[in-house]
Amino acid sequence: MRKLIFLMHTSLDGFVAGPNGEMNWIKLDGELFDFVATLTAKADSALYGRVTYEMMQGYWPTAGEQPNASRHDKEHSAWYNRVSKVVLSTTLKETGLINTTVISDQLADHITQLKNLEGKDILIFGSPGAVHSLFGSGLIDEFWLLVNPILLGEGNPLFKGIHESIQLKLAETRTFASGVVALHYTHV
């Protein structure tokens, strides 16, 4: 069975974006990009919420073709264009989308079907709204939280709408020169 792996930057106080959606506080560098590449190498599908998908779709399809594209942009753009994309949305229409499936209802059933297909892992990049809708289902197998060394005080919380506890165990940690700490959790 394929694993569904959630990867998200968060502030130390648990926010994924500032009060106005700001994400300029996220530490990004070659070391973090190389780390994320180890996760994308194990995945052949990406799952997004509509907002994150539209943001990704606006950049990654052509990012690697730009004259000033970094190695990371070239590699991630190639990966993005190659993998199957799944979008959780009740408003996005699948018509005209390339290599993209839209799931608008029966999330648990559809995600279970995806996990049962042959292939590599499925990565959820960001997409806090999509993740919030999946929390109670137990379908997310692993959590990679990239904790940035900043306190935002307010903003979009990473974990909201959880109505019962979800027991996790720490599987691994990794500290980066930028001060970001990667916390890898699995279910107990």
N, C-alpha and C positions, 0 to 999 in steps of 0.2 A: 504494500500500500504506500502511496506517495504521502509525504508529510506536507502539512500546511505550516509555513514558517513566517512569523510576523517580525518585521524589522522596522524599528522606529527610533528616531532621535527624540530625546526628551530632555527637559531641563532637570536640574537636581530636585526641584520642587514639583515635578510631575506634569509639566505643560509641554505640549507639542507645537504650540504656536503662541505668540503674544496675543494681547486682547484684540488687536486689529489684524490678526493673521500673520504677524511678522515671524519670519524664520531666519532673519539675518544673524542671529545669535548662534546658529548651528556651526560647529567647527567642522570644516571639511579640508582635507589635505591628502596628499598622495598615499600616506600610510592607511588612512581610513578607506580611500578608494580601493586600495589593494585588498584590504580586508573584505569589503563588500564583494569584490570580484571572486573571492573564495566561495561565497554563498551563491552568487549567480551562476558559477560554474556547476553547481549541483542542482540547478533549477531549469526547467524548460517551460515554465508558466509563471505569469505574474498576475496577481489579483489586486484590484484597485477599487476604491469607491469612485463615484463619478467625478468629483472635484479633482482628486489626485490624478485620475486617468486623463482628464482634459489638460491638466498642467503638464503631465508627462508627454502626452501626445503633441502638445504645442512645442516641445523642445527636442525630444530624443530621436524622432525619425530622421532628422537631418543634421543632428549635432555633430556626428562624425565626419560629415562632408564639408564642414566650415573650414576656411583656410587656416584659422588659428586654433583648430580643435586639438585638445590635449590627448595624450594617450588614453586617459580614462574616458574622455568623451567618445573617442573612436571605438574603444572596446565596448562601452556600455550601450552606445547607439547600435552597434552590430548585434549585441545580445537582445536589446529591446525589439529590434526589427525582426529577429528570428523567432522569439518565443511567442507562445499563445498568450493572449491577454484575456482576462475575465474581469468584467466590471459589474459591481453590484449597484444597480440603479433602477429606480422606478420611472425615471424621466428620459433617459438616454435610449435612443432607438438603434437597433443593430444594423439597420440598412446602411450600406456604404462603408461600414467599418471593415478594416483589413485585419485578418487573423485575430479577431476580437469577438467574444461572446458576452452578451449582456444577460445577467440574471436579475429578475425583478421580483420574484416571489419564491416561496418554498426554498429558502436559502440552504437550510440543513440538508435537504434531499439533493439539491444540485451540487453542493460542495462535496457531499459524500460520494456522489457519482464521479466527480472530477478526481477525488483522491483515489478512487478504485481503478482509474484508467492506468494503463502502462505508461511509464515515463519517470522523469526526475521529479524533484520537489516542486512545490508551488510557493512562491514568495509573495508576501503581502508587504509592499513598500508603503510606509506611511498609512494613509487612508484611515484615520482614526474613526470616522463615522462608520465605515464598513466593519472595522474591527469591533466597535461597540455593538453592532448588530449580530456579531458572531460569538460574543463572549460566553453566553449561557449554554451554547451548543456543545462545547467541548471539542470542537473541530480544529481549533488551533493547536498544533502539536508542540511547537517551540516558539519561544519569545526571545528575540535579540533586542535588547534595549541599549541604545547608545546614549549614555547619560553624559550630558554636556555640563561643564563646570560653571553653571550660571543659575541664579535664582531669579525667576521672572516675576513672581508675586501674584500674577494673574494671567489669564489667557485661556486657551482651549486645553482642558485637562486630558491627559492620556487615558485615564480610566474613569469612565462615568457610566452610569446606567447598570452597574453590577448590583444585582439584588441578592446574591448569595456568594459566599466565599469560594474562591477557586484556589485550591492548594497547588503550589508549584515547588519545584526543587531547583536549587542553583546547580547547573551542570558545568559552568565554566565562566571565568572572567578573563578579561584582557584589558590592559591599560595602554593607552596610546600617548605619545609624546605631547600631543595637544592638550592633554588632561582629560580627554574623553575616556570613559570606562564602559566597556561592552559587558553587559550582563546577559548570560544565556540561561534561560529557564526552560524546563520541561515540566510536564504534569507529574504529580506524585504517583 
